[in-house]
């Protein structure tokens, strides 16, 4: 993944930046307690892949996903910074930002489930 624009709603932004990713944390913009829909809208507007621990990303009743740069939902237990980064960093190294377009990826220690959320 080449210096992608990432909107992150969990810890680990410093390590992502060291890998060359353009990262923006929800907390850095005053949106750490914002509604999920608002955060997703901002990520879409800024063409950033959204990385989150929030289980609502993937529940289409609560938050429908349509066209977007990509959402990566991390399932790490416990959700420590080390566990999140151990899943996320190797995964990002294997994929380009274009692969995430209109996809929800549910990333866990055992698998990465890719769900196409919009048909172009």
Long-range contacts (C-beta under 8 A, 24 or more apart in sequence): 1-92, 1-93, 1-94, 1-95, 1-96, 1-97, 2-96, 2-97, 4-49, 4-92, 4-97, 5-46, 5-47, 5-48, 5-49, 5-69, 5-97, 6-48, 6-49, 6-50, 6-51, 7-39, 7-42, 7-43, 7-46, 7-48, 7-49, 7-50, 7-51, 8-50, 8-51, 8-52, 9-39, 9-50, 9-51, 9-52, 9-53, 9-54, 10-51, 10-52, 10-53, 10-74, 10-79, 10-84, 11-81, 11-84, 12-81, 12-84, 12-85, 12-88, 15-85, 15-89, 16-88, 16-89, 16-92, 19-89, 19-92, 19-93, 21-92, 22-48, 24-48, 36-62, 36-63, 37-63, 40-65, 40-68, 40-71, 43-68, 43-69, 44-68, 44-69, 49-97, 49-100, 51-88, 53-79, 53-84, 57-104, 58-104, 58-106, 58-115, 65-104, 65-117, 65-118, 66-102, 66-117, 66-118, 67-102, 67-118, 67-120, 68-101, 68-102, 68-117, 68-118, 69-97, 69-100, 69-101, 70-97, 70-99, 70-100, 70-101, 70-102, 70-103, 70-104, 70-105, 71-100, 71-103, 71-104, 71-105, 71-117, 72-100, 72-105, 72-107, 73-104, 73-105, 73-106, 73-107, 74-107, 74-108, 75-106, 75-107, 75-108, 76-108, 76-109
